[in-house]
Amino acid sequence: MNTLIKWEKGLEFKAKGESGFWVPMGPNPIEGKREAVAATPMELLLMSVGGCTAMDVAYILQKKRIEFEDFWVEMGSEKADTHPKVYTSIHMKFVFVGKGLLMKDMEQAVNLSADKYCSAGIMVGKSARITREIEIREK
Amino acid sequence: MNTLIKWEKGLEFKAKGESGFWVPMGPNPIEGKREAVAATPMELLLMSVGGCTAMDVAYILQKKRIEFEDFWVEMGSEKADTHPKVYTSIHMKFVFVGKGLLMKDMEQAVNLSADKYCSAGIMVGKSARITREIEIREK
């Protein structure tokens, strides 16, 4: 066993992976009259795709000694209307803030992650069309 | 935009989805000499698959007024040896604790989630072979 999904109450769960950190999960607050109590499993799926590629990109840039002042990924997604409500498309906008950052370096890092390293993105990309764009902001 | 992946420092990020809860993410503690600081993106992917189906199952059982005293899912997984290190297989063991629980009810709920409702599982199932087993424990 490397991951445990533990029932808490109602539709609330917590999950623990190999690294030992508990992550709370709750049901979708939109589909019922429920208030959100934690991130939903489908939110975690998007986070895994975005986090995986963001971490790759940060790693590649750090290895190349390219320094950014800030960095984030804005993600949008669309789901199927009927069950199973899989993601049909995911868009990721990579925003880098810093001085003298070159688009070709950012593109190379993003593409290397997308094509080779980001396992979560490559898995989810079998179902959803994933698109990417890059923005560089001089601070 | 419905999900934000925000760089914190080094290879640490935090992510926020539609429900507004921040989830910290950290790099794999095994592959380097790093200590774990948070769940990794690939851990979140497994959690999304397990949490999605666990939540479906709890929902279906609650709708049918089938009461369990405890419930968890133990997950095992295998990854490819080379990049991209996608999950190649995922095993889920559903453990229900309670009095008078019937295997056919549990199987029906687990199968309904697997076949129809669990979007995360259906997406990840395009890459990884997902297997399931059920155990019922009288308390």
Boltz contact constraints between the chains, C-beta under 6 A:
constraints:
  - contact:
      token1: [A, 1]
      token2: [B, 74]
      max_distance: 6.0
  - contact:
      token1: [A, 1]
      token2: [B, 76]
      max_distance: 6.0
  - contact:
      token1: [A, 2]
      token2: [B, 76]
      max_distance: 6.0
  - contact:
      token1: [A, 3]
      token2: [B, 46]
      max_distance: 6.0
  - contact:
      token1: [A, 3]
      token2: [B, 75]
      max_distance: 6.0
  - contact:
      token1: [A, 5]
      token2: [B, 50]
      max_distance: 6.0
  - contact:
      token1: [A, 5]
      token2: [B, 51]
      max_distance: 6.0
  - contact:
      token1: [A, 5]
      token2: [B, 54]
      max_distance: 6.0
  - contact:
      token1: [A, 5]
      token2: [B, 73]
      max_distance: 6.0
  - contact:
      token1: [A, 6]
      token2: [B, 72]
      max_distance: 6.0
  - contact:
      token1: [A, 7]
      token2: [B, 71]
      max_distance: 6.0
  - contact:
      token1: [A, 11]
      token2: [B, 55]
      max_distance: 6.0
  - contact:
      token1: [A, 11]
      token2: [B, 58]
      max_distance: 6.0
  - contact:
      token1: [A, 13]
      token2: [B, 51]
      max_distance: 6.0
  - contact:
      token1: [A, 13]
      token2: [B, 54]
      max_distance: 6.0
  - contact:
      token1: [A, 15]
      token2: [B, 47]
      max_distance: 6.0
  - contact:
      token1: [A, 15]
      token2: [B, 51]
      max_distance: 6.0
  - contact:
      token1: [A, 17]
      token2: [B, 39]
      max_distance: 6.0
  - contact:
      token1: [A, 17]
      token2: [B, 43]
      max_distance: 6.0
  - contact:
      token1: [A, 19]
      token2: [B, 29]
      max_distance: 6.0
  - contact:
      token1: [A, 19]
      token2: [B, 36]
      max_distance: 6.0
  - contact:
      token1: [A, 19]
      token2: [B, 39]
      max_distance: 6.0
  - contact:
      token1: [A, 21]
      token2: [B, 38]
      max_distance: 6.0
  - contact:
      token1: [A, 21]
      token2: [B, 39]
      max_distance: 6.0
  - contact:
      token1: [A, 23]
      token2: [B, 39]
      max_distance: 6.0
  - contact:
      token1: [A, 23]
      token2: [B, 47]
      max_distance: 6.0
  - contact:
      token1: [A, 25]
      token2: [B, 51]
      max_distance: 6.0
  - contact:
      token1: [A, 27]
      token2: [B, 55]
      max_distance: 6.0
  - contact:
      token1: [A, 29]
      token2: [B, 19]
      max_distance: 6.0
  - contact:
      token1: [A, 36]
      token2: [B, 19]
      max_distance: 6.0
  - contact:
      token1: [A, 38]
      token2: [B, 21]
      max_distance: 6.0
  - contact:
      token1: [A, 39]
      token2: [B, 17]
      max_distance: 6.0
  - contact:
      token1: [A, 39]
      token2: [B, 19]
      max_distance: 6.0
  - contact:
      token1: [A, 39]
      token2: [B, 21]
      max_distance: 6.0
  - contact:
      token1: [A, 39]
      token2: [B, 23]
      max_distance: 6.0
  - contact:
      token1: [A, 41]
      token2: [B, 48]
      max_distance: 6.0
  - contact:
      token1: [A, 41]
      token2: [B, 51]
      max_distance: 6.0
  - contact:
      token1: [A, 41]
      token2: [B, 52]
      max_distance: 6.0
  - contact:
      token1: [A, 41]
      token2: [B, 120]
      max_distance: 6.0
  - contact:
      token1: [A, 43]
      token2: [B, 17]
      max_distance: 6.0
  - contact:
      token1: [A, 44]
      token2: [B, 44]
      max_distance: 6.0
  - contact:
      token1: [A, 44]
      token2: [B, 47]
      max_distance: 6.0
  - contact:
      token1: [A, 44]
      token2: [B, 48]
      max_distance: 6.0
  - contact:
      token1: [A, 45]
      token2: [B, 48]
      max_distance: 6.0
  - contact:
      token1: [A, 45]
      token2: [B, 120]
      max_distance: 6.0
  - contact:
      token1: [A, 46]
      token2: [B, 3]
      max_distance: 6.0
  - contact:
      token1: [A, 47]
      token2: [B, 15]
      max_distance: 6.0
  - contact:
      token1: [A, 47]
      token2: [B, 23]
      max_distance: 6.0
  - contact:
      token1: [A, 47]
      token2: [B, 44]
      max_distance: 6.0
  - contact:
      token1: [A, 48]
      token2: [B, 41]
      max_distance: 6.0
  - contact:
      token1: [A, 48]
      token2: [B, 44]
      max_distance: 6.0
  - contact:
      token1: [A, 48]
      token2: [B, 45]
      max_distance: 6.0
  - contact:
      token1: [A, 50]
      token2: [B, 5]
      max_distance: 6.0
  - contact:
      token1: [A, 51]
      token2: [B, 5]
      max_distance: 6.0
  - contact:
      token1: [A, 51]
      token2: [B, 13]
      max_distance: 6.0
  - contact:
      token1: [A, 51]
      token2: [B, 15]
      max_distance: 6.0
  - contact:
      token1: [A, 51]
      token2: [B, 25]
      max_distance: 6.0
  - contact:
      token1: [A, 51]
      token2: [B, 41]
      max_distance: 6.0
  - contact:
      token1: [A, 52]
      token2: [B, 41]
      max_distance: 6.0
  - contact:
      token1: [A, 54]
      token2: [B, 5]
      max_distance: 6.0
  - contact:
      token1: [A, 54]
      token2: [B, 13]
      max_distance: 6.0
  - contact:
      token1: [A, 55]
      token2: [B, 11]
      max_distance: 6.0
  - contact:
      token1: [A, 55]
      token2: [B, 27]
      max_distance: 6.0
  - contact:
      token1: [A, 58]
      token2: [B, 11]
      max_distance: 6.0
  - contact:
      token1: [A, 71]
      token2: [B, 7]
      max_distance: 6.0
  - contact:
      token1: [A, 72]
      token2: [B, 6]
      max_distance: 6.0
  - contact:
      token1: [A, 73]
      token2: [B, 5]
      max_distance: 6.0
  - contact:
      token1: [A, 74]
      token2: [B, 1]
      max_distance: 6.0
  - contact:
      token1: [A, 75]
      token2: [B, 3]
      max_distance: 6.0
  - contact:
      token1: [A, 76]
      token2: [B, 1]
      max_distance: 6.0
  - contact:
      token1: [A, 76]
      token2: [B, 2]
      max_distance: 6.0
  - contact:
      token1: [A, 83]
      token2: [B, 116]
      max_distance: 6.0
  - contact:
      token1: [A, 83]
      token2: [B, 117]
      max_distance: 6.0
  - contact:
      token1: [A, 84]
      token2: [B, 119]
      max_distance: 6.0
  - contact:
      token1: [A, 84]
      token2: [B, 122]
      max_distance: 6.0
  - contact:
      token1: [A, 85]
      token2: [B, 119]
      max_distance: 6.0
  - contact:
      token1: [A, 86]
      token2: [B, 119]
      max_distance: 6.0
  - contact:
      token1: [A, 86]
      token2: [B, 122]
      max_distance: 6.0
  - contact:
      token1: [A, 86]
      token2: [B, 123]
      max_distance: 6.0
  - contact:
      token1: [A, 116]
      token2: [B, 83]
      max_distance: 6.0
  - contact:
      token1: [A, 117]
      token2: [B, 83]
      max_distance: 6.0
  - contact:
      token1: [A, 119]
      token2: [B, 84]
      max_distance: 6.0
  - contact:
      token1: [A, 119]
      token2: [B, 85]
      max_distance: 6.0
  - contact:
      token1: [A, 119]
      token2: [B, 86]
      max_distance: 6.0
  - contact:
      token1: [A, 120]
      token2: [B, 41]
      max_distance: 6.0
  - contact:
      token1: [A, 120]
      token2: [B, 45]
      max_distance: 6.0
  - contact:
      token1: [A, 122]
      token2: [B, 84]
      max_distance: 6.0
  - contact:
      token1: [A, 122]
      token2: [B, 86]
      max_distance: 6.0
  - contact:
      token1: [A, 123]
      token2: [B, 86]
      max_distance: 6.0
  - contact:
      token1: [A, 123]
      token2: [B, 124]
      max_distance: 6.0
  - contact:
      token1: [A, 123]
      token2: [B, 127]
      max_distance: 6.0
  - contact:
      token1: [A, 124]
      token2: [B, 123]
      max_distance: 6.0
  - contact:
      token1: [A, 126]
      token2: [B, 126]
      max_distance: 6.0
  - contact:
      token1: [A, 126]
      token2: [B, 127]
      max_distance: 6.0
  - contact:
      token1: [A, 127]
      token2: [B, 123]
      max_distance: 6.0
  - contact:
      token1: [A, 127]
      token2: [B, 126]
      max_distance: 6.0
